[in-house]
Amino acid sequence: MDFEGYEWVFWEGTTVTILVGLVSLPIALVLGLFGAWAKLGGGPIIRALAGAYTTAVRGIPELVLILLIYYGLTIIIQDAVSALTGSDEPVDLPRFATGTMTLGVIYGAFATEVFRGAYLAVDRGQIEAARAYGMNRVLAFRRVVLPQMWRFALPGLGNLWLVLLKATALVSVIQLPELIRMTQIAVGATREPFTFYFAASLIYLAITAASLLAIRSAEKHADRGVARRL
Amino acid sequence: MSFLKTAVMTAAAALIATTALAEDKREVRIGTEGAYPPFNYYDQDGNLVGFDIDIANALCEAANFECTFVVQDWDGIIPGLQANKYDAIIASMSITPARAEVVDFTKKYYNTPGRFIVLSGDTFDLTPGSGLAGKRVGVQGATTHENFVRATWPEAEVVTYGTQDEANADLASARVDLVMADSVVLLEGFLKTEDGECCEFYGDSYNTPEFHGEGAGIAIRKGEPELVEAFNTAIETIRADGTYAKINEKYFDFDVYGAN
């Protein structure tokens, strides 16, 4: 394929796409664990808050959320600063942090449900046995529940990662030049949409293939105790 | 209260991106799209180039501004201005009443008409109102051309696209019957290229002020009349001293400024 000297859009775009994805994922996982804990073990207020979080975030389109947070929040902060100090200095939220935080918050809501399902799938008897051995709740969670939760969570989390990877294209609206945006820039200049979009989709496919290998090996690792016994 | 105030100010101070102001030159950040040749796009080496960029640089020089460019996806270009990511949009943005409600505009810095392109040889009834009944017309969404087509040919089936290239590609493969867009964009971006050999201009040039507005202007946040004024003066300056004509000539073999 002839990229007419625009190969560089792929390197730059792919780097941003992978970085945004890799930074958003841990945020989503941590939020997901907290969310699942809140929904399963929290009091009525915490449960209601967690319910509001997953409902609102999963209900509002990602693009709208990103625009609301990046631009809406900036305008609110700007107005507050101007009102308090009378200065018109431009306030700027860091784009990368805002983009990854927003994606993390969005996919944290999906991860909440993945973790909640995984926790429920762990045999109750396992937890009771752990407690009977004298482990406290934290130790029982760390040693007994979490390793087994991973087994049930990994297929859902792998799925989440692949969806998240493609959702990184949304951060282009906040000036983060990820793969799709960079591809559009090259298409704009060369008027060769087919060539560039085709190449971009191959790159997404390559990242997906690599991810699948990693997910499979993680699943194998999580299944090690079970596989032996079968 | 005073704690709150301190906390907010500290947080704000941490968020302030550009504080350094040159002594006499005002620092102005220009927002542009970077995917709209020949007006603003990237060349092979990754440099931002085009008519808008040259005009912006000329205006900044005339107004004695220190200008930097911020490249922003079109969908977020007005929110970005309102959220203070940059101070002016120079991105071939048409001056429209709807946009003028949320941003202020300078005078136009160019004005080119909208035109249809069709597969070569095709003919259509373009009578406003009843014409184009059932015909599929491709336009870039959220543009003046979309609004104009919808209002002028209500019987037409309007198909909207994220970018002009997608609309052009669908015309080439006959998924739409006509495409309406800016004449220069169609000529430079499509008809002159290999992909555009299928197609040709059809019908008149359209320049209805209520839809196409006065042309492309520079968008400025509301409440900054002195910046609007500075750009207006700069436009007059480069029109008068021949800079504009030089830039015009570099990109087009016809006058893109339109009527005075």
Interface residues (C-beta under 8 A of the other chain):
Chain A: E4 G5 Y6 W8 V9 L67 Y70 Y71 T74 I75 I77 Q78 A80 V81 L84 T85 E89 P90 V91 D92 L93 S172 V173 I174 Q175 P177 R181 Q184 I185 A186 V187 G188 A189 R191 P193 F194
Chain B: K5 V8 M9 A11 A12 L15 I16 A17 T18 T19 G34 A35 Y36 P37 Y41 Y42 D43 Q44 D45 G46 V70 V71 Q72 D73 D75 G76 P79 G80 Q82 A83 N84 K85 T163 D165 E166 A169 G189 F190 T193 D195
